[in-house]
Amino acid sequence: MSYLLLTRSEDFRPAPLFGELLKGDPHIFDFSSGNPKVYEYASGDFDRFQAQVFAELAAANKSWGLSHYLEERAALLRLFPQMAEEGRVIHAGLDVIVPKGAQLFAPLSGTVHTLGLDEGIGNYGGYIVLLHAAGIDHEGETDFYSLYGHLNTHFSVEERQPVERAEPFAITGSHGDSGQWFTHTHLQIHTQRSVNEGRLLQGYISQATIEGVDDLFPTPYPLFRAD
C-alpha cells in the first residue's frame, strides 16, 4: 500500500503534531511571488524575519499559521542561491508557524531514520526524519518518511530509536537551528524513491518535478492534525 492509499484507510489516524498547542484557526501566510509583501521580508536575518512574521500573526489575531505545499516562492528565495540557481523554488512541504520551543509529537509510530544540522542560511537547520511502514505498494516499496525541519539541535532522540504515535520527539529551533528562518516546522513526506535518489534534504523542487511529485514528495496534509 502506498502512502497516499494509506491516508485513505480507516486506520490512518495521525496524532496532532503540536499536541494541544494549536488553538483556533490558523493564519494562512502567502509567501508566493505574487504577494508584494514578500519583498519586504528580511529573509536570512532571523530577528527581523521573526518579528515581521509574528507581527502579521498578531495583526490577524491568530496564535499560529500555515503556509502551503507546492507554493511557488522564487521571490522569497532570491537570496538563497542553493535553491534559486537550481530553479528549486516550489515548496515541497507544509510550514506550521509556531513559537520557538514548541514541542512536536510524532503523528504516527516510526523509527528515527536520521537527524542532524543542515547548515547554511536558508537551509533546514536542525532536522529529524522518521521512517514509517506503510505496507507494500505496486513497486514493492514498504516505507515512507516524514521530515521535520528547523528544529532545536539539542535532540532528545537518536538514530534508529523507535518513536510511538503521540510521543514527543523534537522542539522548534531558532537562529542557526532554523537556518535563519522564522520559527516554524517544515513537514514533508518522502517516498523510498526520493530517499534512494538522494533528495531527502530538498525542501524545494523545480517546476519540472511537479508532474511526478506524488512519486517523490506526496502531499503532507493528511499527516498534519492541529487538534
C-alpha positions in Angstrom: 0.0 0.0 0.0 1.4 3.4 -0.9 1.5 6.4 1.4 -1.4 8.0 -0.5 -3.6 4.9 -0.3 -2.7 4.5 3.4 -4.0 8.1 4.1 -7.4 7.0 2.8 -7.7 4.0 5.1 -9.8 3.9 8.3 -6.7 3.0 10.3 -4.9 6.2 9.3 -5.3 8.4 12.4 -2.3 10.8 12.9 -1.8 12.4 16.3 -1.7 16.2 16.4 1.8 17.3 15.5 1.8 20.0 18.2 -0.4 18.3 20.8 -2.8 20.7 22.3 -0.8 23.9 21.5 -2.7 25.0 18.3 -5.9 26.7 19.2 -8.4 28.1 16.8 -7.9 28.5 13.0 -4.5 29.4 11.6 -3.5 32.5 9.7 -2.6 31.5 6.2 0.6 33.1 5.1 1.2 33.9 1.4 4.8 33.5 0.6 4.3 33.3 -3.2 5.9 35.7 -5.6 2.5 37.2 -6.4 2.4 38.7 -2.9 4.2 42.1 -2.9 4.7 41.8 0.8 7.2 39.0 0.2 9.8 41.6 -0.9 9.6 43.3 2.5 10.6 40.1 4.4 14.1 40.2 5.8 14.9 36.6 4.8 18.2 35.5 6.3 18.0 37.8 9.3 16.4 35.8 11.9 15.4 38.5 14.4 13.9 40.8 11.7 12.2 38.0 9.8 10.8 36.6 13.0 9.4 40.0 14.1 7.8 40.5 10.7 6.1 37.1 10.6 4.8 37.2 14.2 3.6 40.8 13.7 1.5 39.5 10.8 0.1 36.8 13.1 -0.7 39.3 15.8 -2.4 41.6 13.3 -4.6 38.7 12.2 -5.4 37.9 15.8 -4.1 34.3 15.4 -1.7 32.3 17.5 -0.3 30.1 14.7 0.0 29.9 11.0 0.3 27.8 7.9 1.9 28.2 4.5 1.2 25.9 1.7 2.6 22.8 0.0 3.6 23.4 -3.7 3.6 27.2 -3.3 5.9 29.0 -5.7 8.4 31.1 -3.8 11.0 32.4 -6.2 10.9 36.0 -4.8 11.3 34.7 -1.2 14.2 32.5 -2.2 16.0 35.1 -4.3 18.8 35.5 -1.7 19.4 31.7 -1.3 21.5 30.5 -4.3 21.3 26.9 -3.2 17.6 26.9 -4.4 17.4 29.9 -6.8 20.3 28.9 -9.1 18.8 25.4 -9.5 15.3 26.6 -10.1 14.1 24.8 -7.0 11.5 27.4 -5.9 8.4 25.4 -5.3 7.8 24.5 -1.6 7.6 20.7 -1.2 6.3 20.7 2.3 3.8 22.3 4.7 5.1 25.0 7.1 3.5 25.2 10.5 4.3 28.6 12.1 4.6 28.3 15.9 6.7 29.9 18.7 10.3 29.0 19.5 10.5 25.9 21.7 7.1 24.4 20.7 7.0 20.7 21.3 6.5 18.2 18.4 4.7 14.9 18.8 5.0 12.0 16.4 1.9 11.8 14.2 2.5 8.1 13.6 4.7 5.4 15.1 8.0 5.0 13.4 11.8 4.9 13.8 14.3 7.8 13.7 15.8 7.3 10.3 18.3 10.2 10.5 18.8 13.6 12.2 21.3 16.4 12.0 22.1 20.0 11.3 21.7 21.2 7.7 23.9 24.2 8.0 23.7 27.5 6.0 21.3 30.4 5.7 18.0 29.2 4.1 18.5 25.5 4.9 16.8 23.3 7.4 19.0 23.9 10.4 18.1 21.0 12.7 16.0 18.2 11.2 14.7 14.8 12.0 13.4 12.2 9.6 11.0 9.5 10.8 10.6 6.2 8.9 7.1 4.7 8.8 5.9 1.3 7.5 3.0 1.6 5.0 2.8 -1.9 3.6 3.8 -3.0 0.0 2.9 -0.8 -3.0 2.9 -1.7 -6.6 6.7 -1.3 -6.9 7.3 -3.4 -3.8 8.2 -0.5 -1.6 7.1 -0.7 2.0 8.1 2.6 3.7 7.6 6.3 3.6 9.4 9.0 5.6 8.3 12.2 7.3 10.8 15.0 7.6 10.6 17.9 10.2 12.9 20.9 9.6 14.0 23.9 11.6 14.4 22.1 14.9 16.4 22.7 18.0 19.5 20.5 17.7 19.6 19.5 21.4 17.9 16.3 20.2 16.1 14.1 22.6 16.1 11.1 20.2 18.8 9.3 18.3 19.0 7.4 15.0 17.3 4.0 14.9 15.3 4.9 18.0 11.6 3.8 17.9 9.1 6.6 18.4 5.5 5.9 19.3 2.5 7.8 17.9 1.9 11.0 20.0 5.3 10.7 21.7 7.3 13.9 22.0 10.4 13.9 19.8 11.6 17.4 19.0 11.1 21.1 19.6 11.2 24.1 17.2 14.5 25.9 16.8 15.7 29.4 16.0 18.7 31.3 14.5 21.2 28.7 13.3 19.0 25.8 14.3 16.3 27.2 12.0 18.5 28.1 9.1 17.7 31.7 10.0 14.1 31.2 9.1 11.3 32.3 11.4 10.3 29.7 14.0 8.2 27.0 12.3 8.4 23.4 11.3 8.6 22.3 7.7 6.7 19.0 7.4 7.5 17.0 4.3 6.7 13.4 3.1 9.4 11.4 1.2 8.9 8.2 -0.6 11.5 5.5 -0.8 12.3 6.7 -4.3 13.1 10.2 -3.0 15.5 8.8 -0.4 17.1 6.4 -2.9 17.7 9.4 -5.3 19.4 11.5 -2.5 16.6 14.1 -2.3 16.0 13.9 1.5 17.2 17.4 2.2 15.4 19.0 -0.8 12.7 21.1 0.7 12.1 22.9 -2.6 11.7 21.4 -6.1 11.7 22.7 -9.6 8.7 23.1 -11.9 9.9 20.0 -13.9 9.4 17.8 -10.8 5.7 18.8 -10.3 4.4 16.2 -12.8 5.8 13.3 -10.8 5.6 14.9 -7.3 3.5 12.1 -5.8 6.2 9.6 -6.5 8.8 11.7 -4.6 7.1 14.2 -2.2 3.4 13.4 -1.8 1.1 15.8 0.0 1.8 16.2 3.7 -1.7 17.5 4.5 -3.2 14.1 5.6 -0.4 13.7 8.2 -1.0 17.1 9.8 -3.5 17.5 12.6 -4.0 20.6 14.7 -6.2 19.1 17.4 
